[in-house]
Amino acid sequence: MQETSSSRRPGKVWFVGAGPGAPDLITVRGSWLLAEAGAILYTGSLVAETVLQWASADCEVADSKSMDLEQVTAWLLDRAQHHDTVVRLQTGDPTLYGVLAELARPLDAAGVPVGIVPGVSSAMASAAAAGECLTLPEITQTVIFTRLSERTQMPERESLVSLAAHGCTLCIFLSIERIEAVVENLLTAGWTAEAPVVVVHKATWPNEERVLRGTLTDIAARCREARVDRQALILVSPALGARAQTAVKPSKLYDAAFPRRFRPAREGG
C-alpha cells in the first residue's frame, strides 16, 4: 500500500553550502544532493542562481529572499513531509553567519532529520581571487573571521578594535557598507594608515567578481568610487603582498635541513 504524506516518515533536510558563487565551487556532495532533491530553498539575494544548474528539471525550487524565519522553517517542514531529500541552499558555508541553529531547531523539534554539507567560504574565495595568502611563516599564523557590530550585536570582548589589535589576518564579513568604520577601528587598534587592504566583491561570481586594492588611507574612497557597498569581503593582513616580498623567511615545511616523518634532513641543505 502506498504511504500517504500524513503517515510517511519525514524526509531529510540538508543545509548545503553553495560556495562563494561560481557553480563549480559547490562541493561534489552538495551537487549530488541538489540533483536528488525534491525541493530546494535558496537565498536568491546571496546565492548565484547558476548553482541551481545541478538541480533536476522536476525539482521544486523556491527563493527565500522575501521570507522571514517562520516562513522559511514552515516551508522546510512542509516539504520534508513530501520529499525524501530537501535542500536549504545557503551562501558560502552554512555554519558561518548562516543562522543554522535557528533554522534547525524547529526541524529537530518535529523529528525531521538534518544534515549539513560544508561549502567554500567567501574568505577563502576572496584570498584566491586576489592571489593572496592568509598566513605567512613567522609573520602571521592566525586568521580571524569577524564583522562589525550592527543590528546583530557583537559580544563586547569581540569588538573589531580588540581583535584587530592582534595584528593577524582579518577576514571581515558583512561590513562593507560601513567601510569607513572598519578603517577607523583598525587605525584605533594600531594598524598604520599605509596598511594594505583588499576588498573582493562577489568572489568567483561569473562576470561580476571585482578585486579592489588600497590602504587604510584610501580603501573607503576606492569602494565608494567603484560602488561596492554589498556582498564584499574585506581582507586586512600583514601577509598581503607576500608574493612580492623576497625578504620573507621561507617556511620550514620544505626546508631541506628540517627533518620530517617522510623526509630526513639533508646535510648542507
Residue pairs with C-beta under 8 A, 6 or more apart in sequence:
5 81
5 82
6 81
8 81
10 80
10 81
10 110
10 111
10 112
10 113
11 38
11 79
11 80
11 81
11 82
11 83
11 84
11 85
11 86
11 112
12 80
12 84
12 85
12 86
12 112
12 113
12 114
12 115
13 76
13 80
13 86
13 87
13 88
13 107
13 112
13 113
13 114
13 115
14 33
14 37
14 85
14 86
14 87
14 88
14 114
14 115
14 116
14 117
15 88
15 90
15 94
15 98
15 100
15 103
15 104
15 114
15 115
15 116
15 117
16 26
16 30
16 33
16 34
16 87
16 88
16 89
16 90
16 94
16 117
16 119
17 26
17 27
17 30
17 90
17 91
17 92
17 93
17 94
17 117
17 118
17 119
17 120
18 26
18 30
18 42
18 47
18 48
18 51
18 89
18 90
18 91
18 92
18 119
19 25
19 26
19 27
19 30
19 51
19 92
19 119
19 120
19 125
19 204
20 91
20 92
20 120
20 121
20 122
20 124
20 125
20 126
20 203
20 204
20 205
21 48
21 122
21 125
21 202
21 203
21 204
21 205
21 206
21 208
21 209
22 48
22 50
22 204
22 205
22 206
23 48
23 50
23 51
23 53
23 54
25 120
25 125
25 204
26 34
26 51
26 54
26 119
27 117
27 118
27 119
27 120
29 117
30 54
30 117
30 119
31 54
33 85
33 87
33 117
34 40
34 51
34 52
34 54
34 55
34 59
34 87
34 89
35 54
35 55
35 56
36 56
36 84
36 85
37 55
37 56
37 59
37 83
37 85
37 86
37 87
38 59
38 60
38 79
38 82
38 83
38 84
38 85
38 86
39 59
39 60
39 61
39 62
39 79
39 82
39 83
39 86
39 87
40 52
40 55
40 59
40 60
40 61
40 62
40 86
40 87
40 89
41 62
41 63
41 64
41 72
41 75
41 76
41 79
41 86
41 87
41 88
41 89
42 49
42 51
42 52
42 61
42 62
42 63
42 64
42 88
42 89
42 90
43 63
43 64
43 65
43 89
43 90
43 91
44 63
44 64
44 65
45 65
46 90
46 91
46 231
47 89
47 90
47 91
48 205
48 206
50 206
51 89
52 61
52 89
55 61
60 79
60 83
62 75
64 71
64 72
64 75
67 75
69 99
69 102
69 103
72 88
72 103
73 103
73 106
73 107
76 86
76 88
76 103
76 107
76 112
77 106
77 107
77 110
77 112
79 86
80 86
80 107
80 112
88 94
88 103
90 98
90 100
90 119
91 98
91 119
91 122
92 98
92 119
92 120
92 121
92 122
93 118
93 119
93 120
93 121
94 100
94 116
94 117
94 118
94 119
95 116
95 118
96 121
96 145
96 173
97 147
97 173
97 174
100 116
104 114
107 114
108 114
121 145
122 173
122 200
122 203
122 233
123 134
123 143
123 145
123 171
123 173
123 233
123 235
124 134
125 200
125 203
125 204
126 171
126 198
126 200
126 203
126 233
126 235
127 133
127 134
127 235
128 203
128 204
129 200
129 203
129 204
129 209
129 211
130 198
130 200
130 211
130 213
130 235
131 243
132 198
132 235
132 237
132 239
132 240
132 241
132 242
132 243
133 239
133 242
133 243
134 143
134 169
134 171
134 235
134 237
134 239
135 141
135 142
135 143
135 169
135 239
136 238
136 239
136 242
136 248
137 248
137 249
137 250
137 251
137 252
138 249
139 238
139 239
139 242
139 248
140 167
140 168
140 169
140 237
140 238
140 239
141 168
142 166
142 168
142 169
143 168
143 169
143 170
143 171
144 163
144 166
144 168
144 169
144 170
144 171
145 171
145 173
146 154
146 158
146 160
146 163
146 170
146 171
146 172
146 173
147 154
147 172
147 173
147 174
147 175
148 154
148 160
148 172
148 174
148 175
148 178
148 181
148 182
148 185
149 159
149 160
150 174
150 175
150 178
154 160
159 185
160 172
160 182
160 185
160 186
160 189
161 185
161 188
161 189
162 189
163 170
163 189
164 170
164 185
164 186
164 189
164 190
164 191
164 236
165 189
165 190
167 190
167 191
167 238
168 237
168 238
169 235
169 236
169 237
169 238
169 239
170 186
170 234
170 235
170 236
170 237
171 233
171 234
171 235
172 182
172 233
172 234
172 235
172 236
173 233
175 181
175 182
175 234
176 199
176 201
176 223
176 228
176 229
176 230
176 231
176 232
176 233
176 234
177 229
177 230
179 199
179 219
179 220
179 223
179 224
179 234
180 220
182 234
183 216
183 219
183 220
186 195
186 216
186 236
187 193
187 216
191 216
191 236
192 216
193 215
193 216
193 217
194 215
194 216
194 217
195 215
195 216
195 236
196 213
196 214
196 215
196 236
196 237
196 240
196 241
197 213
197 214
197 215
197 216
197 219
197 234
197 235
197 236
197 240
198 211
198 212
198 213
198 234
198 235
198 236
198 240
199 211
199 212
199 213
199 214
199 219
199 222
199 223
199 228
199 232
199 233
199 234
199 235
200 209
200 210
200 211
200 212
200 232
200 233
200 235
201 208
201 209
201 210
201 211
201 212
201 226
201 228
201 231
201 232
202 208
202 209
202 210
202 231
202 232
203 209
203 233
210 226
210 228
212 219
212 222
212 223
212 226
212 228
213 222
214 221
214 222
223 229
223 232
242 248
252 258
255 269
256 265
256 266
256 269
257 265
257 266
257 269
258 265
259 265
